[in-house]
């Protein structure tokens, strides 16, 4: 484990060392001069939207798993076959675990697996939309992550607390 930490630190140091200013006689080892770039709030729309969707999927997942009765009070016409407590049996032939698995991917068998998988897919997409594109100053990434975290929490609150209560 110590070796992995050492390698990670060494690689991080090498990545930072590439920005060294060799033209100036400075006593500092590194000289970071980057033009100040304004933060573009439009770049945060896609990650924030995906993060809110991810939070909503996870909030709905937790309601289905831990507060199923409240879910059906809020949505009385929702399919008990898809969202009900026995929906996990949908992945088996004729809903019978003794008859073996059917060929449907588990993501599409019931609401609980669908919401968990959708949450993970959206979370990966958030990370991808933050890092894809032109190189930005480090604090732009930090703002994107912060906005996405707030959006995730808002989506989770909307789905979990509003449905549960």
Secondary structure, DSSP 8 states (H G I E B T S, - for coil): -HHHHHHHHHHHHHHHHTT---SS--SSS-----------GGGHHHHHHHHHHHHHHHHHHHHHHH-HHHHHHH-TTS-HHHHSTTGGGGGBGGG-GGG-B-SS-GGGT-HHHHHHHHHHHHHHHHHHHHHSSS---HHHHHHHHHHHHHHHHHHHIIIIIHHH-
